[in-house]
């Protein structure tokens, strides 16, 4: 959402920039980065799941548990960031 909001803010500040090739290049770059990050996350999750299935040892299970922090930590950080000002 942040790249979309930044692009919208840019258009609000400089309406002449809207719908130019430069604007579309920035939008494509944001989309490309998001797609690459999503693809890498899915590939890493599939690789880790396959590793846990083939070799259910201490190392693979620990690695799997560490990777699940990627789900828990951002939500906690957002919650603390919202609750602190309140």
C-alpha atoms as a printed R data frame, in Angstrom:
   type eleno elety resid chain resno      x       y       z
1  ATOM     1    CA   UNK     A     1  0.000   0.000   0.000
2  ATOM     2    CA   UNK     A     2  2.853   2.379   0.765
3  ATOM     3    CA   UNK     A     3  4.117   2.629  -2.835
4  ATOM     4    CA   UNK     A     4  0.587   3.295  -4.093
5  ATOM     5    CA   UNK     A     5  0.077   6.014  -1.487
6  ATOM     6    CA   UNK     A     6  3.413   7.587  -2.363
7  ATOM     7    CA   UNK     A     7  2.538   7.615  -6.064
8  ATOM     8    CA   UNK     A     8 -0.853   9.181  -5.303
9  ATOM     9    CA   UNK     A     9  0.813  11.810  -3.118
10 ATOM    10    CA   UNK     A    10  3.233  12.557  -5.927
11 ATOM    11    CA   UNK     A    11  0.353  13.057  -8.359
12 ATOM    12    CA   UNK     A    12 -1.441  15.330  -5.892
13 ATOM    13    CA   UNK     A    13  1.669  17.468  -5.553
14 ATOM    14    CA   UNK     A    14  2.545  17.511  -9.252
15 ATOM    15    CA   UNK     A    15 -0.528  16.919 -11.432
16 ATOM    16    CA   UNK     A    16  1.565  17.413 -14.591
17 ATOM    17    CA   UNK     A    17  3.392  14.186 -13.784
18 ATOM    18    CA   UNK     A    18  0.252  12.034 -13.911
19 ATOM    19    CA   UNK     A    19 -0.022   9.643 -16.822
20 ATOM    20    CA   UNK     A    20  3.473  10.327 -18.139
21 ATOM    21    CA   UNK     A    21  5.944   7.633 -19.093
22 ATOM    22    CA   UNK     A    22  7.975   8.459 -15.998
23 ATOM    23    CA   UNK     A    23  4.944   7.855 -13.771
24 ATOM    24    CA   UNK     A    24  4.224   4.514 -15.446
25 ATOM    25    CA   UNK     A    25  7.873   3.530 -15.056
26 ATOM    26    CA   UNK     A    26  7.662   4.207 -11.319
27 ATOM    27    CA   UNK     A    27  4.422   2.225 -11.082
28 ATOM    28    CA   UNK     A    28  5.917  -0.694 -13.017
29 ATOM    29    CA   UNK     A    29  8.996  -0.625 -10.797
30 ATOM    30    CA   UNK     A    30  6.834  -0.799  -7.658
31 ATOM    31    CA   UNK     A    31  4.815  -3.673  -9.081
32 ATOM    32    CA   UNK     A    32  7.963  -5.527 -10.158
33 ATOM    33    CA   UNK     A    33  9.526  -5.219  -6.691
34 ATOM    34    CA   UNK     A    34  6.308  -6.424  -5.035
35 ATOM    35    CA   UNK     A    35  5.990  -9.403  -7.379
36 ATOM    36    CA   UNK     A    36  9.636 -10.358  -6.881
37 ATOM    37    CA   UNK     A    37  9.296 -10.209  -3.093
38 ATOM    38    CA   UNK     A    38  6.111 -12.299  -3.189
39 ATOM    39    CA   UNK     A    39  7.694 -14.880  -5.482
40 ATOM    40    CA   UNK     A    40 10.772 -15.189  -3.286
41 ATOM    41    CA   UNK     A    41  8.608 -15.552  -0.165
42 ATOM    42    CA   UNK     A    42  6.552 -18.334  -1.757
43 ATOM    43    CA   UNK     A    43  9.649 -20.145  -3.039
44 ATOM    44    CA   UNK     A    44 11.326 -19.958   0.368
45 ATOM    45    CA   UNK     A    45  8.177 -21.238   2.086
46 ATOM    46    CA   UNK     A    46  7.880 -24.134  -0.356
47 ATOM    47    CA   UNK     A    47 11.556 -24.994   0.038
48 ATOM    48    CA   UNK     A    48 11.343 -24.928   3.832
49 ATOM    49    CA   UNK     A    49  8.150 -27.008   3.867
50 ATOM    50    CA   UNK     A    50  9.747 -29.581   1.590
51 ATOM    51    CA   UNK     A    51 12.885 -29.670   3.758
52 ATOM    52    CA   UNK     A    52 10.824 -30.240   6.924
53 ATOM    53    CA   UNK     A    53  8.920 -33.021   5.156
54 ATOM    54    CA   UNK     A    54 12.061 -34.806   3.919
55 ATOM    55    CA   UNK     A    55 14.256 -34.306   6.981
56 ATOM    56    CA   UNK     A    56 12.111 -33.565  10.037
57 ATOM    57    CA   UNK     A    57 15.059 -32.877  12.297
58 ATOM    58    CA   UNK     A    58 15.858 -30.225  14.837
59 ATOM    59    CA   UNK     A    59 17.548 -27.856  12.361
60 ATOM    60    CA   UNK     A    60 14.741 -27.822   9.817
61 ATOM    61    CA   UNK     A    61 12.036 -27.463  12.450
62 ATOM    62    CA   UNK     A    62 13.927 -24.611  14.118
63 ATOM    63    CA   UNK     A    63 14.377 -22.918  10.751
64 ATOM    64    CA   UNK     A    64 10.695 -23.327  10.055
65 ATOM    65    CA   UNK     A    65  9.774 -21.802  13.407
66 ATOM    66    CA   UNK     A    66 12.104 -18.859  12.812
67 ATOM    67    CA   UNK     A    67 10.520 -18.236   9.416
68 ATOM    68    CA   UNK     A    68  7.042 -18.142  10.981
69 ATOM    69    CA   UNK     A    69  8.134 -15.043  12.884
70 ATOM    70    CA   UNK     A    70  7.625 -13.229   9.595
71 ATOM    71    CA   UNK     A    71  3.892 -13.558  10.252
72 ATOM    72    CA   UNK     A    72  3.922 -12.669  13.938
73 ATOM    73    CA   UNK     A    73  6.434  -9.837  14.193
74 ATOM    74    CA   UNK     A    74  4.934  -7.313  11.707
75 ATOM    75    CA   UNK     A    75  1.517  -7.522  13.354
76 ATOM    76    CA   UNK     A    76  3.041  -7.003  16.777
77 ATOM    77    CA   UNK     A    77  5.097  -4.047  15.604
78 ATOM    78    CA   UNK     A    78  2.018  -2.426  14.044
79 ATOM    79    CA   UNK     A    79 -0.028  -3.051  17.198
80 ATOM    80    CA   UNK     A    80  2.615  -1.468  19.433
81 ATOM    81    CA   UNK     A    81  3.012   1.431  17.005
82 ATOM    82    CA   UNK     A    82 -0.715   2.114  17.142
83 ATOM    83    CA   UNK     A    83 -1.123   1.637  20.878
84 ATOM    84    CA   UNK     A    84  1.811   3.824  21.944
85 ATOM    85    CA   UNK     A    85  0.196   7.126  20.840
86 ATOM    86    CA   UNK     A    86 -3.132   6.123  22.354
